[in-house]
């Protein structure tokens, strides 16, 4: 059963794509569902904002070896989520 609660749990666990699909299914069944509309806008905006960047930073993260790289990644992460 696809519910707002399940989508929210997925979102909190970092499963943004799965959550987005649930919100879309909810909106198909309930076109006036304001919570689903807001969540779709929020998650779609995040996806557009970071399109392609996540893979690049994932590679950078995996290959980090020096303290300066960790600091650079931390700064990028803070900037990305603020």
mmCIF file of the N, C-alpha and C atoms, coordinates in Angstrom:
data_MODEL
# 
_entry.id   MODEL 
# 
loop_
_atom_site.group_PDB 
_atom_site.id 
_atom_site.type_symbol 
_atom_site.label_atom_id 
_atom_site.label_alt_id 
_atom_site.label_comp_id 
_atom_site.label_asym_id 
_atom_site.label_entity_id 
_atom_site.label_seq_id 
_atom_site.pdbx_PDB_ins_code 
_atom_site.Cartn_x 
_atom_site.Cartn_y 
_atom_site.Cartn_z 
_atom_site.occupancy 
_atom_site.B_iso_or_equiv 
_atom_site.pdbx_formal_charge 
_atom_site.auth_seq_id 
_atom_site.auth_comp_id 
_atom_site.auth_asym_id 
_atom_site.auth_atom_id 
_atom_site.pdbx_PDB_model_num 
ATOM 1   N N  . UNK A 1 1  ? 0.847  -1.182 0.000   1.00 0.00 ? 1  UNK A N  1 
ATOM 2   C CA . UNK A 1 1  ? 0.000  0.000  0.000   1.00 0.00 ? 1  UNK A CA 1 
ATOM 3   C C  . UNK A 1 1  ? 0.890  1.241  0.000   1.00 0.00 ? 1  UNK A C  1 
ATOM 4   N N  . UNK A 1 2  ? 0.645  2.129  -0.912  1.00 0.00 ? 2  UNK A N  1 
ATOM 5   C CA . UNK A 1 2  ? 1.464  3.326  -1.073  1.00 0.00 ? 2  UNK A CA 1 
ATOM 6   C C  . UNK A 1 2  ? 0.799  4.493  -0.336  1.00 0.00 ? 2  UNK A C  1 
ATOM 7   N N  . UNK A 1 3  ? 1.470  4.948  0.714   1.00 0.00 ? 3  UNK A N  1 
ATOM 8   C CA . UNK A 1 3  ? 0.926  6.016  1.548   1.00 0.00 ? 3  UNK A CA 1 
ATOM 9   C C  . UNK A 1 3  ? 1.945  7.136  1.705   1.00 0.00 ? 3  UNK A C  1 
ATOM 10  N N  . UNK A 1 4  ? 1.458  8.284  2.161   1.00 0.00 ? 4  UNK A N  1 
ATOM 11  C CA . UNK A 1 4  ? 2.354  9.403  2.452   1.00 0.00 ? 4  UNK A CA 1 
ATOM 12  C C  . UNK A 1 4  ? 3.377  9.011  3.521   1.00 0.00 ? 4  UNK A C  1 
ATOM 13  N N  . UNK A 1 5  ? 2.946  8.221  4.485   1.00 0.00 ? 5  UNK A N  1 
ATOM 14  C CA . UNK A 1 5  ? 3.842  7.801  5.556   1.00 0.00 ? 5  UNK A CA 1 
ATOM 15  C C  . UNK A 1 5  ? 4.988  6.955  4.998   1.00 0.00 ? 5  UNK A C  1 
ATOM 16  N N  . UNK A 1 6  ? 4.667  6.008  4.127   1.00 0.00 ? 6  UNK A N  1 
ATOM 17  C CA . UNK A 1 6  ? 5.700  5.170  3.531   1.00 0.00 ? 6  UNK A CA 1 
ATOM 18  C C  . UNK A 1 6  ? 6.655  6.014  2.693   1.00 0.00 ? 6  UNK A C  1 
ATOM 19  N N  . UNK A 1 7  ? 6.112  6.930  1.910   1.00 0.00 ? 7  UNK A N  1 
ATOM 20  C CA . UNK A 1 7  ? 6.956  7.812  1.098   1.00 0.00 ? 7  UNK A CA 1 
ATOM 21  C C  . UNK A 1 7  ? 7.867  8.653  1.985   1.00 0.00 ? 7  UNK A C  1 
ATOM 22  N N  . UNK A 1 8  ? 7.327  9.149  3.071   1.00 0.00 ? 8  UNK A N  1 
ATOM 23  C CA . UNK A 1 8  ? 8.113  9.948  4.013   1.00 0.00 ? 8  UNK A CA 1 
ATOM 24  C C  . UNK A 1 8  ? 9.238  9.116  4.633   1.00 0.00 ? 8  UNK A C  1 
ATOM 25  N N  . UNK A 1 9  ? 8.954  7.895  4.989   1.00 0.00 ? 9  UNK A N  1 
ATOM 26  C CA . UNK A 1 9  ? 9.977  7.003  5.546   1.00 0.00 ? 9  UNK A CA 1 
ATOM 27  C C  . UNK A 1 9  ? 11.080 6.768  4.522   1.00 0.00 ? 9  UNK A C  1 
ATOM 28  N N  . UNK A 1 10 ? 10.692 6.493  3.281   1.00 0.00 ? 10 UNK A N  1 
ATOM 29  C CA . UNK A 1 10 ? 11.689 6.309  2.224   1.00 0.00 ? 10 UNK A CA 1 
ATOM 30  C C  . UNK A 1 10 ? 12.560 7.554  2.075   1.00 0.00 ? 10 UNK A C  1 
ATOM 31  N N  . UNK A 1 11 ? 11.903 8.693  2.092   1.00 0.00 ? 11 UNK A N  1 
ATOM 32  C CA . UNK A 1 11 ? 12.632 9.960  1.941   1.00 0.00 ? 11 UNK A CA 1 
ATOM 33  C C  . UNK A 1 11 ? 13.635 10.147 3.077   1.00 0.00 ? 11 UNK A C  1 
ATOM 34  N N  . UNK A 1 12 ? 13.226 9.857  4.298   1.00 0.00 ? 12 UNK A N  1 
ATOM 35  C CA . UNK A 1 12 ? 14.109 9.991  5.458   1.00 0.00 ? 12 UNK A CA 1 
ATOM 36  C C  . UNK A 1 12 ? 15.281 9.013  5.408   1.00 0.00 ? 12 UNK A C  1 
ATOM 37  N N  . UNK A 1 13 ? 15.065 7.882  4.758   1.00 0.00 ? 13 UNK A N  1 
ATOM 38  C CA . UNK A 1 13 ? 16.123 6.887  4.627   1.00 0.00 ? 13 UNK A CA 1 
ATOM 39  C C  . UNK A 1 13 ? 17.045 7.181  3.445   1.00 0.00 ? 13 UNK A C  1 
ATOM 40  N N  . UNK A 1 14 ? 16.750 8.254  2.714   1.00 0.00 ? 14 UNK A N  1 
ATOM 41  C CA . UNK A 1 14 ? 17.589 8.604  1.576   1.00 0.00 ? 14 UNK A CA 1 
ATOM 42  C C  . UNK A 1 14 ? 17.142 7.971  0.274   1.00 0.00 ? 14 UNK A C  1 
ATOM 43  N N  . UNK A 1 15 ? 16.033 7.277  0.276   1.00 0.00 ? 15 UNK A N  1 
ATOM 44  C CA . UNK A 1 15 ? 15.517 6.630  -0.927  1.00 0.00 ? 15 UNK A CA 1 
ATOM 45  C C  . UNK A 1 15 ? 14.589 7.599  -1.663  1.00 0.00 ? 15 UNK A C  1 
ATOM 46  N N  . UNK A 1 16 ? 15.182 8.690  -2.131  1.00 0.00 ? 16 UNK A N  1 
ATOM 47  C CA . UNK A 1 16 ? 14.425 9.794  -2.710  1.00 0.00 ? 16 UNK A CA 1 
ATOM 48  C C  . UNK A 1 16 ? 13.643 9.383  -3.962  1.00 0.00 ? 16 UNK A C  1 
ATOM 49  N N  . UNK A 1 17 ? 14.251 8.595  -4.832  1.00 0.00 ? 17 UNK A N  1 
ATOM 50  C CA . UNK A 1 17 ? 13.567 8.178  -6.056  1.00 0.00 ? 17 UNK A CA 1 
ATOM 51  C C  . UNK A 1 17 ? 12.353 7.306  -5.742  1.00 0.00 ? 17 UNK A C  1 
ATOM 52  N N  . UNK A 1 18 ? 12.505 6.398  -4.784  1.00 0.00 ? 18 UNK A N  1 
ATOM 53  C CA . UNK A 1 18 ? 11.386 5.539  -4.387  1.00 0.00 ? 18 UNK A CA 1 
ATOM 54  C C  . UNK A 1 18 ? 10.262 6.373  -3.777  1.00 0.00 ? 18 UNK A C  1 
ATOM 55  N N  . UNK A 1 19 ? 10.636 7.328  -2.952  1.00 0.00 ? 19 UNK A N  1 
ATOM 56  C CA . UNK A 1 19 ? 9.643  8.214  -2.339  1.00 0.00 ? 19 UNK A CA 1 
ATOM 57  C C  . UNK A 1 19 ? 8.917  9.020  -3.409  1.00 0.00 ? 19 UNK A C  1 
ATOM 58  N N  . UNK A 1 20 ? 9.663  9.533  -4.378  1.00 0.00 ? 20 UNK A N  1 
ATOM 59  C CA . UNK A 1 20 ? 9.070  10.325 -5.446  1.00 0.00 ? 20 UNK A CA 1 
ATOM 60  C C  . UNK A 1 20 ? 8.048  9.516  -6.231  1.00 0.00 ? 20 UNK A C  1 
ATOM 61  N N  . UNK A 1 21 ? 8.365  8.273  -6.513  1.00 0.00 ? 21 UNK A N  1 
ATOM 62  C CA . UNK A 1 21 ? 7.426  7.414  -7.242  1.00 0.00 ? 21 UNK A CA 1 
ATOM 63  C C  . UNK A 1 21 ? 6.146  7.186  -6.444  1.00 0.00 ? 21 UNK A C  1 
ATOM 64  N N  . UNK A 1 22 ? 6.263  7.014  -5.142  1.00 0.00 ? 22 UNK A N  1 
ATOM 65  C CA . UNK A 1 22 ? 5.070  6.833  -4.307  1.00 0.00 ? 22 UNK A CA 1 
ATOM 66  C C  . UNK A 1 22 ? 4.227  8.102  -4.304  1.00 0.00 ? 22 UNK A C  1 
ATOM 67  N N  . UNK A 1 23 ? 4.872  9.256  -4.146  1.00 0.00 ? 23 UNK A N  1 
ATOM 68  C CA . UNK A 1 23 ? 4.124  10.521 -4.170  1.00 0.00 ? 23 UNK A CA 1 
ATOM 69  C C  . UNK A 1 23 ? 3.384  10.684 -5.504  1.00 0.00 ? 23 UNK A C  1 
ATOM 70  N N  . UNK A 1 24 ? 4.012  10.314 -6.595  1.00 0.00 ? 24 UNK A N  1 
ATOM 71  C CA . UNK A 1 24 ? 3.369  10.416 -7.916  1.00 0.00 ? 24 UNK A CA 1 
ATOM 72  C C  . UNK A 1 24 ? 2.157  9.495  -8.014  1.00 0.00 ? 24 UNK A C  1 
ATOM 73  N N  . UNK A 1 25 ? 2.290  8.278  -7.481  1.00 0.00 ? 25 UNK A N  1 
ATOM 74  C CA . UNK A 1 25 ? 1.161  7.339  -7.480  1.00 0.00 ? 25 UNK A CA 1 
ATOM 75  C C  . UNK A 1 25 ? 0.006  7.877  -6.640  1.00 0.00 ? 25 UNK A C  1 
ATOM 76  N N  . UNK A 1 26 ? 0.339  8.455  -5.505  1.00 0.00 ? 26 UNK A N  1 
ATOM 77  C CA . UNK A 1 26 ? -0.696 9.042  -4.641  1.00 0.00 ? 26 UNK A CA 1 
ATOM 78  C C  . UNK A 1 26 ? -1.407 10.158 -5.380  1.00 0.00 ? 26 UNK A C  1 
ATOM 79  N N  . UNK A 1 27 ? -0.649 10.983 -6.067  1.00 0.00 ? 27 UNK A N  1 
ATOM 80  C CA . UNK A 1 27 ? -1.244 12.107 -6.794  1.00 0.00 ? 27 UNK A CA 1 
ATOM 81  C C  . UNK A 1 27 ? -2.134 11.636 -7.943  1.00 0.00 ? 27 UNK A C  1 
ATOM 82  N N  . UNK A 1 28 ? -1.808 10.520 -8.564  1.00 0.00 ? 28 UNK A N  1 
ATOM 83  C CA . UNK A 1 28 ? -2.669 9.964  -9.620  1.00 0.00 ? 28 UNK A CA 1 
ATOM 84  C C  . UNK A 1 28 ? -4.028 9.576  -9.053  1.00 0.00 ? 28 UNK A C  1 
ATOM 85  N N  . UNK A 1 29 ? -4.015 9.005  -7.838  1.00 0.00 ? 29 UNK A N  1 
ATOM 86  C CA . UNK A 1 29 ? -5.253 8.567  -7.195  1.00 0.00 ? 29 UNK A CA 1 
ATOM 87  C C  . UNK A 1 29 ? -6.006 9.724  -6.548  1.00 0.00 ? 29 UNK A C  1 
ATOM 88  N N  . UNK A 1 30 ? -5.243 10.703 -6.049  1.00 0.00 ? 30 UNK A N  1 
ATOM 89  C CA . UNK A 1 30 ? -5.824 11.856 -5.357  1.00 0.00 ? 30 UNK A CA 1 
ATOM 90  C C  . UNK A 1 30 ? -5.220 13.142 -5.929  1.00 0.00 ? 30 UNK A C  1 
ATOM 91  N N  . UNK A 1 31 ? -5.717 13.623 -7.055  1.00 0.00 ? 31 UNK A N  1 
ATOM 92  C CA . UNK A 1 31 ? -5.121 14.786 -7.716  1.00 0.00 ? 31 UNK A CA 1 
ATOM 93  C C  . UNK A 1 31 ? -5.080 16.065 -6.884  1.00 0.00 ? 31 UNK A C  1 
ATOM 94  N N  . UNK A 1 32 ? -5.841 16.137 -5.829  1.00 0.00 ? 32 UNK A N  1 
ATOM 95  C CA . UNK A 1 32 ? -5.853 17.346 -4.997  1.00 0.00 ? 32 UNK A CA 1 
ATOM 96  C C  . UNK A 1 32 ? -5.007 17.202 -3.732  1.00 0.00 ? 32 UNK A C  1 
ATOM 97  N N  . UNK A 1 33 ? -4.264 16.126 -3.606  1.00 0.00 ? 33 UNK A N  1 
ATOM 98  C CA . UNK A 1 33 ? -3.467 15.887 -2.404  1.00 0.00 ? 33 UNK A CA 1 
ATOM 99  C C  . UNK A 1 33 ? -2.316 16.889 -2.338  1.00 0.00 ? 33 UNK A C  1 
ATOM 100 N N  . UNK A 1 34 ? -2.459 17.872 -1.463  1.00 0.00 ? 34 UNK A N  1 
ATOM 101 C CA . UNK A 1 34 ? -1.470 18.957 -1.349  1.00 0.00 ? 34 UNK A CA 1 
ATOM 102 C C  . UNK A 1 34 ? -0.114 18.456 -0.857  1.00 0.00 ? 34 UNK A C  1 
ATOM 103 N N  . UNK A 1 35 ? -0.117 17.509 0.074   1.00 0.00 ? 35 UNK A N  1 
ATOM 104 C CA . UNK A 1 35 ? 1.151  16.993 0.606   1.00 0.00 ? 35 UNK A CA 1 
ATOM 105 C C  . UNK A 1 35 ? 1.967  16.302 -0.484  1.00 0.00 ? 35 UNK A C  1 
ATOM 106 N N  . UNK A 1 36 ? 1.303  15.518 -1.311  1.00 0.00 ? 36 UNK A N  1 
ATOM 107 C CA . UNK A 1 36 ? 1.998  14.835 -2.409  1.00 0.00 ? 36 UNK A CA 1 
ATOM 108 C C  . UNK A 1 36 ? 2.530  15.844 -3.423  1.00 0.00 ? 36 UNK A C  1 
ATOM 109 N N  . UNK A 1 37 ? 1.752  16.867 -3.725  1.00 0.00 ? 37 UNK A N  1 
ATOM 110 C CA . UNK A 1 37 ? 2.200  17.896 -4.674  1.00 0.00 ? 37 UNK A CA 1 
ATOM 111 C C  . UNK A 1 37 ? 3.448  18.610 -4.167  1.00 0.00 ? 37 UNK A C  1 
ATOM 112 N N  . UNK A 1 38 ? 3.438  18.981 -2.899  1.00 0.00 ? 38 UNK A N  1 
ATOM 113 C CA . UNK A 1 38 ? 4.586  19.680 -2.300  1.00 0.00 ? 38 UNK A CA 1 
ATOM 114 C C  . UNK A 1 38 ? 5.820  18.779 -2.321  1.00 0.00 ? 38 UNK A C  1 
ATOM 115 N N  . UNK A 1 39 ? 5.638  17.525 -1.957  1.00 0.00 ? 39 UNK A N  1 
ATOM 116 C CA . UNK A 1 39 ? 6.766  16.586 -1.918  1.00 0.00 ? 39 UNK A CA 1 
ATOM 117 C C  . UNK A 1 39 ? 7.351  16.371 -3.308  1.00 0.00 ? 39 UNK A C  1 
ATOM 118 N N  . UNK A 1 40 ? 6.496  16.257 -4.306  1.00 0.00 ? 40 UNK A N  1 
ATOM 119 C CA . UNK A 1 40 ? 6.965  16.068 -5.683  1.00 0.00 ? 40 UNK A CA 1 
ATOM 120 C C  . UNK A 1 40 ? 7.770  17.274 -6.137  1.00 0.00 ? 40 UNK A C  1 
ATOM 121 N N  . UNK A 1 41 ? 7.269  18.458 -5.855  1.00 0.00 ? 41 UNK A N  1 
ATOM 122 C CA . UNK A 1 41 ? 8.012  19.672 -6.226  1.00 0.00 ? 41 UNK A CA 1 
ATOM 123 C C  . UNK A 1 41 ? 9.367  19.717 -5.525  1.00 0.00 ? 41 UNK A C  1 
ATOM 124 N N  . UNK A 1 42 ? 9.357  19.400 -4.239  1.00 0.00 ? 42 UNK A N  1 
ATOM 125 C CA . UNK A 1 42 ? 10.596 19.431 -3.464  1.00 0.00 ? 42 UNK A CA 1 
ATOM 126 C C  . UNK A 1 42 ? 11.614 18.421 -4.002  1.00 0.00 ? 42 UNK A C  1 
ATOM 127 N N  . UNK A 1 43 ? 11.191 17.189 -4.184  1.00 0.00 ? 43 UNK A N  1 
ATOM 128 C CA . UNK A 1 43 ? 12.113 16.142 -4.630  1.00 0.00 ? 43 UNK A CA 1 
ATOM 129 C C  . UNK A 1 43 ? 12.531 16.344 -6.084  1.00 0.00 ? 43 UNK A C  1 
ATOM 130 N N  . UNK A 1 44 ? 11.636 16.819 -6.924  1.00 0.00 ? 44 UNK A N  1 
ATOM 131 C CA . UNK A 1 44 ? 11.991 17.081 -8.319  1.00 0.00 ? 44 UNK A CA 1 
ATOM 132 C C  . UNK A 1 44 ? 13.000 18.211 -8.403  1.00 0.00 ? 44 UNK A C  1 
ATOM 133 N N  . UNK A 1 45 ? 12.838 19.217 -7.583  1.00 0.00 ? 45 UNK A N  1 
ATOM 134 C CA . UNK A 1 45 ? 13.777 20.334 -7.556  1.00 0.00 ? 45 UNK A CA 1 
ATOM 135 C C  . UNK A 1 45 ? 15.153 19.898 -7.105  1.00 0.00 ? 45 UNK A C  1 
ATOM 136 N N  . UNK A 1 46 ? 15.211 19.009 -6.109  1.00 0.00 ? 46 UNK A N  1 
ATOM 137 C CA . UNK A 1 46 ? 16.492 18.505 -5.634  1.00 0.00 ? 46 UNK A CA 1 
ATOM 138 C C  . UNK A 1 46 ? 17.187 17.720 -6.728  1.00 0.00 ? 46 UNK A C  1 
ATOM 139 N N  . UNK A 1 47 ? 16.409 16.940 -7.457  1.00 0.00 ? 47 UNK A N  1 
ATOM 140 C CA . UNK A 1 47 ? 16.991 16.109 -8.509  1.00 0.00 ? 47 UNK A CA 1 
ATOM 141 C C  . UNK A 1 47 ? 17.574 16.970 -9.615  1.00 0.00 ? 47 UNK A C  1 
ATOM 142 N N  . UNK A 1 48 ? 16.864 18.026 -10.006 1.00 0.00 ? 48 UNK A N  1 
ATOM 143 C CA . UNK A 1 48 ? 17.353 18.930 -11.046 1.00 0.00 ? 48 UNK A CA 1 
ATOM 144 C C  . UNK A 1 48 ? 18.593 19.685 -10.577 1.00 0.00 ? 48 UNK A C  1 
ATOM 145 N N  . UNK A 1 49 ? 18.569 20.125 -9.335  1.00 0.00 ? 49 UNK A N  1 
ATOM 146 C CA . UNK A 1 49 ? 19.668 20.920 -8.789  1.00 0.00 ? 49 UNK A CA 1 
ATOM 147 C C  . UNK A 1 49 ? 20.976 20.136 -8.776  1.00 0.00 ? 49 UNK A C  1 
ATOM 148 N N  . UNK A 1 50 ? 20.904 18.841 -8.506  1.00 0.00 ? 50 UNK A N  1 
ATOM 149 C CA . UNK A 1 50 ? 22.111 18.045 -8.355  1.00 0.00 ? 50 UNK A CA 1 
ATOM 150 C C  . UNK A 1 50 ? 22.321 17.043 -9.489  1.00 0.00 ? 50 UNK A C  1 
ATOM 151 N N  . UNK A 1 51 ? 21.640 17.227 -10.599 1.00 0.00 ? 51 UNK A N  1 
ATOM 152 C CA . UNK A 1 51 ? 21.755 16.316 -11.723 1.00 0.00 ? 51 UNK A CA 1 
ATOM 153 C C  . UNK A 1 51 ? 23.211 16.196 -12.169 1.00 0.00 ? 51 UNK A C  1 
ATOM 154 N N  . UNK A 1 52 ? 23.760 15.011 -12.153 1.00 0.00 ? 52 UNK A N  1 
ATOM 155 C CA . UNK A 1 52 ? 25.132 14.777 -12.583 1.00 0.00 ? 52 UNK A CA 1 
ATOM 156 C C  . UNK A 1 52 ? 26.171 15.053 -11.518 1.00 0.00 ? 52 UNK A C  1 
ATOM 157 N N  . UNK A 1 53 ? 25.875 15.919 -10.597 1.00 0.00 ? 53 UNK A N  1 
ATOM 158 C CA . UNK A 1 53 ? 26.838 16.287 -9.561  1.00 0.00 ? 53 UNK A CA 1 
ATOM 159 C C  . UNK A 1 53 ? 27.033 15.142 -8.583  1.00 0.00 ? 53 UNK A C  1 
ATOM 160 N N  . UNK A 1 54 ? 25.977 14.439 -8.247  1.00 0.00 ? 54 UNK A N  1 
ATOM 161 C CA . UNK A 1 54 ? 26.083 13.380 -7.256  1.00 0.00 ? 54 UNK A CA 1 
ATOM 162 C C  . UNK A 1 54 ? 27.070 12.294 -7.682  1.00 0.00 ? 54 UNK A C  1 
ATOM 163 N N  . UNK A 1 55 ? 27.063 11.902 -8.934  1.00 0.00 ? 55 UNK A N  1 
ATOM 164 C CA . UNK A 1 55 ? 27.993 10.875 -9.391  1.00 0.00 ? 55 UNK A CA 1 
ATOM 165 C C  . UNK A 1 55 ? 29.430 11.373 -9.332  1.00 0.00 ? 55 UNK A C  1 
ATOM 166 N N  . UNK A 1 56 ? 29.625 12.625 -9.705  1.00 0.00 ? 56 UNK A N  1 
ATOM 167 C CA . UNK A 1 56 ? 30.964 13.210 -9.656  1.00 0.00 ? 56 UNK A CA 1 
ATOM 168 C C  . UNK A 1 56 ? 31.475 13.246 -8.211  1.00 0.00 ? 56 UNK A C  1 
ATOM 169 N N  . UNK A 1 57 ? 30.643 13.702 -7.288  1.00 0.00 ? 57 UNK A N  1 
ATOM 170 C CA . UNK A 1 57 ? 31.060 13.793 -5.898  1.00 0.00 ? 57 UNK A CA 1 
ATOM 171 C C  . UNK A 1 57 ? 31.169 12.404 -5.250  1.00 0.00 ? 57 UNK A C  1 
ATOM 172 N N  . UNK A 1 58 ? 30.379 11.454 -5.720  1.00 0.00 ? 58 UNK A N  1 
ATOM 173 C CA . UNK A 1 58 ? 30.484 10.086 -5.210  1.00 0.00 ? 58 UNK A CA 1 
ATOM 174 C C  . UNK A 1 58 ? 31.868 9.530  -5.535  1.00 0.00 ? 58 UNK A C  1 
ATOM 175 N N  . UNK A 1 59 ? 32.319 9.727  -6.761  1.00 0.00 ? 59 UNK A N  1 
ATOM 176 C CA . UNK A 1 59 ? 33.647 9.283  -7.166  1.00 0.00 ? 59 UNK A CA 1 
ATOM 177 C C  . UNK A 1 59 ? 34.719 9.982  -6.332  1.00 0.00 ? 59 UNK A C  1 
ATOM 178 N N  . UNK A 1 60 ? 34.557 11.291 -6.155  1.00 0.00 ? 60 UNK A N  1 
ATOM 179 C CA . UNK A 1 60 ? 35.507 12.054 -5.339  1.00 0.00 ? 60 UNK A CA 1 
ATOM 180 C C  . UNK A 1 60 ? 35.554 11.495 -3.917  1.00 0.00 ? 60 UNK A C  1 
ATOM 181 N N  . UNK A 1 61 ? 34.383 11.217 -3.351  1.00 0.00 ? 61 UNK A N  1 
ATOM 182 C CA . UNK A 1 61 ? 34.273 10.700 -1.988  1.00 0.00 ? 61 UNK A CA 1 
ATOM 183 C C  . UNK A 1 61 ? 34.980 9.350  -1.850  1.00 0.00 ? 61 UNK A C  1 
ATOM 184 N N  . UNK A 1 62 ? 34.765 8.471  -2.811  1.00 0.00 ? 62 UNK A N  1 
ATOM 185 C CA . UNK A 1 62 ? 35.361 7.139  -2.771  1.00 0.00 ? 62 UNK A CA 1 
ATOM 186 C C  . UNK A 1 62 ? 36.888 7.210  -2.835  1.00 0.00 ? 62 UNK A C  1 
ATOM 187 N N  . UNK A 1 63 ? 37.397 8.160  -3.606  1.00 0.00 ? 63 UNK A N  1 
ATOM 188 C CA . UNK A 1 63 ? 38.837 8.261  -3.828  1.00 0.00 ? 63 UNK A CA 1 
ATOM 189 C C  . UNK A 1 63 ? 39.572 9.154  -2.821  1.00 0.00 ? 63 UNK A C  1 
ATOM 190 N N  . UNK A 1 64 ? 38.870 9.739  -1.866  1.00 0.00 ? 64 UNK A N  1 
ATOM 191 C CA . UNK A 1 64 ? 39.507 10.650 -0.911  1.00 0.00 ? 64 UNK A CA 1 
ATOM 192 C C  . UNK A 1 64 ? 40.548 9.928  -0.069  1.00 0.00 ? 64 UNK A C  1 
ATOM 193 N N  . UNK A 1 65 ? 41.676 10.593 0.124   1.00 0.00 ? 65 UNK A N  1 
ATOM 194 C CA . UNK A 1 65 ? 42.729 10.009 0.950   1.00 0.00 ? 65 UNK A CA 1 
ATOM 195 C C  . UNK A 1 65 ? 43.304 11.007 1.948   1.00 0.00 ? 65 UNK A C  1 
ATOM 196 N N  . UNK A 1 66 ? 43.287 12.275 1.605   1.00 0.00 ? 66 UNK A N  1 
ATOM 197 C CA . UNK A 1 66 ? 43.937 13.274 2.444   1.00 0.00 ? 66 UNK A CA 1 
ATOM 198 C C  . UNK A 1 66 ? 42.913 14.118 3.199   1.00 0.00 ? 66 UNK A C  1 
ATOM 199 N N  . UNK A 1 67 ? 43.357 14.683 4.304   1.00 0.00 ? 67 UNK A N  1 
ATOM 200 C CA . UNK A 1 67 ? 42.509 15.522 5.148   1.00 0.00 ? 67 UNK A CA 1 
ATOM 201 C C  . UNK A 1 67 ? 41.901 16.681 4.359   1.00 0.00 ? 67 UNK A C  1 
ATOM 202 N N  . UNK A 1 68 ? 42.688 17.287 3.487   1.00 0.00 ? 68 UNK A N  1 
ATOM 203 C CA . UNK A 1 68 ? 42.201 18.422 2.691   1.00 0.00 ? 68 UNK A CA 1 
ATOM 204 C C  . UNK A 1 68 ? 41.031 18.009 1.810   1.00 0.00 ? 68 UNK A C  1 
ATOM 205 N N  . UNK A 1 69 ? 41.064 16.788 1.313   1.00 0.00 ? 69 UNK A N  1 
ATOM 206 C CA . UNK A 1 69 ? 39.954 16.298 0.479   1.00 0.00 ? 69 UNK A CA 1 
ATOM 207 C C  . UNK A 1 69 ? 38.697 16.103 1.320   1.00 0.00 ? 69 UNK A C  1 
ATOM 208 N N  . UNK A 1 70 ? 38.862 15.608 2.525   1.00 0.00 ? 70 UNK A N  1 
ATOM 209 C CA . UNK A 1 70 ? 37.708 15.443 3.420   1.00 0.00 ? 70 UNK A CA 1 
ATOM 210 C C  . UNK A 1 70 ? 37.083 16.797 3.741   1.00 0.00 ? 70 UNK A C  1 
ATOM 211 N N  . UNK A 1 71 ? 37.916 17.775 3.979   1.00 0.00 ? 71 UNK A N  1 
ATOM 212 C CA . UNK A 1 71 ? 37.428 19.128 4.273   1.00 0.00 ? 71 UNK A CA 1 
ATOM 213 C C  . UNK A 1 71 ? 36.702 19.707 3.065   1.00 0.00 ? 71 UNK A C  1 
ATOM 214 N N  . UNK A 1 72 ? 37.259 19.518 1.876   1.00 0.00 ? 72 UNK A N  1 
ATOM 215 C CA . UNK A 1 72 ? 36.626 20.011 0.650   1.00 0.00 ? 72 UNK A CA 1 
ATOM 216 C C  . UNK A 1 72 ? 35.269 19.345 0.447   1.00 0.00 ? 72 UNK A C  1 
ATOM 217 N N  . UNK A 1 73 ? 35.196 18.036 0.677   1.00 0.00 ? 73 UNK A N  1 
ATOM 218 C CA . UNK A 1 73 ? 33.935 17.324 0.525   1.00 0.00 ? 73 UNK A CA 1 
ATOM 219 C C  . UNK A 1 73 ? 32.918 17.808 1.555   1.00 0.00 ? 73 UNK A C  1 
ATOM 220 N N  . UNK A 1 74 ? 33.358 18.001 2.777   1.00 0.00 ? 74 UNK A N  1 
ATOM 221 C CA . UNK A 1 74 ? 32.463 18.484 3.830   1.00 0.00 ? 74 UNK A CA 1 
ATOM 222 C C  . UNK A 1 74 ? 31.889 19.856 3.471   1.00 0.00 ? 74 UNK A C  1 
ATOM 223 N N  . UNK A 1 75 ? 32.725 20.742 2.938   1.00 0.00 ? 75 UNK A N  1 
ATOM 224 C CA . UNK A 1 75 ? 32.242 22.065 2.524   1.00 0.00 ? 75 UNK A CA 1 
ATOM 225 C C  . UNK A 1 75 ? 31.214 21.946 1.413   1.00 0.00 ? 75 UNK A C  1 
ATOM 226 N N  . UNK A 1 76 ? 31.487 21.070 0.435   1.00 0.00 ? 76 UNK A N  1 
ATOM 227 C CA . UNK A 1 76 ? 30.541 20.884 -0.667  1.00 0.00 ? 76 UNK A CA 1 
ATOM 228 C C  . UNK A 1 76 ? 29.211 20.367 -0.128  1.00 0.00 ? 76 UNK A C  1 
ATOM 229 N N  . UNK A 1 77 ? 29.287 19.418 0.786   1.00 0.00 ? 77 UNK A N  1 
ATOM 230 C CA . UNK A 1 77 ? 28.077 18.828 1.355   1.00 0.00 ? 77 UNK A CA 1 
ATOM 231 C C  . UNK A 1 77 ? 27.259 19.860 2.112   1.00 0.00 ? 77 UNK A C  1 
ATOM 232 N N  . UNK A 1 78 ? 27.927 20.686 2.910   1.00 0.00 ? 78 UNK A N  1 
ATOM 233 C CA . UNK A 1 78 ? 27.216 21.731 3.651   1.00 0.00 ? 78 UNK A CA 1 
ATOM 234 C C  . UNK A 1 78 ? 26.574 22.737 2.712   1.00 0.00 ? 78 UNK A C  1 
ATOM 235 N N  . UNK A 1 79 ? 27.280 23.114 1.656   1.00 0.00 ? 79 UNK A N  1 
ATOM 236 C CA . UNK A 1 79 ? 26.747 24.062 0.692   1.00 0.00 ? 79 UNK A CA 1 
ATOM 237 C C  . UNK A 1 79 ? 25.560 23.480 -0.071  1.00 0.00 ? 79 UNK A C  1 
ATOM 238 N N  . UNK A 1 80 ? 25.662 22.211 -0.410  1.00 0.00 ? 80 UNK A N  1 
ATOM 239 C CA . UNK A 1 80 ? 24.608 21.546 -1.186  1.00 0.00 ? 80 UNK A CA 1 
ATOM 240 C C  . UNK A 1 80 ? 23.299 21.465 -0.424  1.00 0.00 ? 80 UNK A C  1 
ATOM 241 N N  . UNK A 1 81 ? 23.359 21.285 0.881   1.00 0.00 ? 81 UNK A N  1 
ATOM 242 C CA . UNK A 1 81 ? 22.137 21.081 1.644   1.00 0.00 ? 81 UNK A CA 1 
ATOM 243 C C  . UNK A 1 81 ? 21.645 22.328 2.362   1.00 0.00 ? 81 UNK A C  1 
ATOM 244 N N  . UNK A 1 82 ? 22.270 23.447 2.117   1.00 0.00 ? 82 UNK A N  1 
ATOM 245 C CA . UNK A 1 82 ? 21.794 24.694 2.709   1.00 0.00 ? 82 UNK A CA 1 
ATOM 246 C C  . UNK A 1 82 ? 21.211 25.601 1.669   1.00 0.00 ? 82 UNK A C  1 
# 
